[in-house]
Amino acid sequence: MPYSGGPMTEAMYYVLLALMNPAHGYKLMHEISEVSQCRLNMGPGTLYGVLTRMQSDGLILLAQDDGRRKVYRITPEGEKALLDEYRRLEAMVRDGGKIVGGDDRG
């Protein structure tokens, strides 16, 4: 079933972000923690659940499986979904800045 768009979970967003460079599970957990500045620490159960869902949605694919490690990579559909989500989040921050970041709160 292909990805239908819409807001992503934080886990989905960071997995796609980390998969801009193909990686296996342990490396993904480390990259996600690093890029999120430790705001998101994903355990193996959560990670593999997200990977399975995103694989069935066509956002990522299994690039290599040597029996010991599975290496995943983002698909073109995944890249588009990541960019769409990035733009959506950017718009939300701009909207919030109009109120939270404004100097004229009365």
Phi, psi and omega in degrees: 000121182289157179296132184264004181086194181090174182300141177263158170286161177301320180298315179300314182302311183289328176296313179298318179301313181293331182275012171297341170237122182310143184203159174264172188306309182298317179296321178299314180302317180294313182298317181297316178298317182293311184291332179271007182054042178067014175288332180233112176245108187261127176279169183300321181298313178296314182301310184290332172295315179294316180300317180298314180297315183291329177293315179291335176279352179083013181275333178223166173217159178281114184271332184201139176219103182264013181091334179254319181230141173250124179257129181251155173218156180282146177265169174302323177295322177294320178297318179295316179298320179297315179296318178299317180293321177301314180295322178296316179294321177301316180296322178296318179295318177300314180300316179296324180297333179294332182253306184288321184269356183282150180269348186254062181272008174073000000 
